[in-house]
Amino acid sequence: MRRPPALAVLAVLWLCVIGLAPTARLLAEAAGPALSTLAQDPGVWRAAWRSLLVAGGAAALATLIGGAQAGLLLLRDMPGRRALIFLCILPLLVPPQIMALAFIQASGPSSPLLVSLGLAPPLGSPNPFYGPGGMILLLGVQGAPLVFLALAALARRLPGEVLSAARGLGARPGRALRMAVWPLLRPGLLAGAGLAFVSALGNFGIAALLGIPGRFPLLTVLIWQKLSATGPAALSQVAALSILLAALTLPGLLAQGLAARRGGWPAGRPFVPLAPTRLDRLLLLPLGLYLLAVLALPLAALLTAALVPAMGVALSGDTLTTRHFAATLAPGAHTLAAFGNSLLLSGGAALLLGLAALPVALALRHRAVRAVSTATDLTYALPGACTAVATILLVLGLPGGGAVYGTLGIILFAYLARFQTLALRPVAAAAARLDPRLEDAARGMGAGLWLRLRVVHLPPMAPAIAAGALLVMLLAINEVTVSSLLNGPGTQTLGVLVFNLQDGGQSPQAAAVGCLSLLLVAGLMLLAGLLGRRLPPGTLPWRP
């Protein structure tokens, strides 16, 4: 019997430890009596129905927005097209808790921006974003780029002959797009809707900051509340809640699977966007107003809140202060420690996953590695709360695991499990384009495994590895869902810090931390963009 290659064995072991082991442990824990006990709790089912309502509404809104943006920017050669595509995708890259905080600061009677403009509602008026309506709106805005990206992935493979044939039959450009092109893009709409649904269902930042004050808690918030109140003693109940949350994602996962089966067609001449009509150019106005409403105004409100002494104070030359930024950056401040923790965790996860991505991507030619890799994709597809609870169960089941609970180590392991797929995808795409004759030649000259990895494969795949690592760092630097369930004394991260400051009534300081976090994200995006010039289209989200 032929022995499996060492590279494939190492890849399978890595993927099993990072992806399969936590999921299997979660399933084993939830199979106990806790599942039947929770089934009798009306509060659980109330939170489940609320989660489905919010996620379904957000997915519908995201599909509407993302589909409209794609039709305007992917199928038409609009002026400023690249910049507009970047702005349309930007809401996905803004951390959800910061987006929620920005919208809170942009509305309500104590909004410094509205007070400064004389537009604040009367004192005592409720904030319109608290509750299900606000959650659906913000989650829909954050899910719209997922729909856009799903459509962009299909648009890159559109055969140009389809449009030419429709035009040859006498169809005008607009009718040709409706009758010949959009039917081919429908799987992208379905996949994007599924992605938006799963993303909204597992969101914690928006659900907590808008749902708790609005007395409309979702399942992710219920999991956090039970674990925060009881700790490891509630793990069985929390595991059952996580399995319920994972089960609710099935419609979204099925939509993505169905779209994947329907989204293939023979390759042909690249699709060339059509010249815009006068109506298309007029549609740039509502698109610009939308981007202004979801990006510029909330971020302006966030900055205004960070520059006033307290909420409800108008910004002027007399009230302008930078003390909240100074407190954030003061030596020994908790906020500075949170920045350090987030940089350490996101940088460590990016480095480890980047190093592991090279051998795993090269081993994907083996069936066993592909099967395990597909199974570990589920960790990224499922809500982050499931990953966090699975990590706790796995670590506490190991000898001495109790000493790791609440440390940076357990958060790092959860990040590795959560973002493995994100780091692997660009590297796997680059590995598929490598010439196999280089590997054969190096092996024929007696080069060992590690020498081949370092000399033959690493140089051409380095940009893809770096891009995957930067994407991991970009999403992990402000991550809140996983870290909110795993953090302990001294391990607070940026995402948790923003949530805790806002929850504790320190809104101006939360706004200051949010502004600095966005600057950090912008720097990482700039660095990734420089690498993106050497990568194929679609590797980076904002360069479709």
Secondary structure, DSSP 4 states (H G I P E B T S, - for coil): -PPPPHHHHHHHHHHIIIIIHHHHHHHHHHTSTHHHHHHT-HHHHHHHHHHHHHHHHHHHHHHHHHHHHHHHHTSB--TTHHHHHHHHHHHHHS-HHHHHHHHHHTSSTT-HHHHHHT-PPPTTPPPTTSSHHHHHHHHHHHHHHHHHHHHHHHHTT-BHHHHHHHHHTT--HHHHIIIIIHHHHHHHHHHHHHHHHHHHHT--HHHHHHHTTTT---HHHHHHHHHHHHGGGGHHHHHHHHHHHHHHTHHHHHHHHHHHHHS-----SBP-PBPP-HHHHHTHHHHHHHHIIIIIHHHHHHHHHHTSSSTTPPP-TTT---HHHHHHHSTT-HHHHHHHHHHHHHHHHHHHHHHHHHHHHHGGGSHHHHHHHHHHHHHHHS-HHHHHHHHHHHHHTSTTGGGTTTSHHHHHHHHHHHHHHHHHHHHHHHHHTS-HHHHHHHHHTT--HHHHIIIIIHHHHHHHHHHHHHHHHHHHTT--HHHHHH--TT---HHHHHHHHHHTT-HHHHHHHHHHHHHHHHHHHHHHHHHHTTS-TTSSTT--
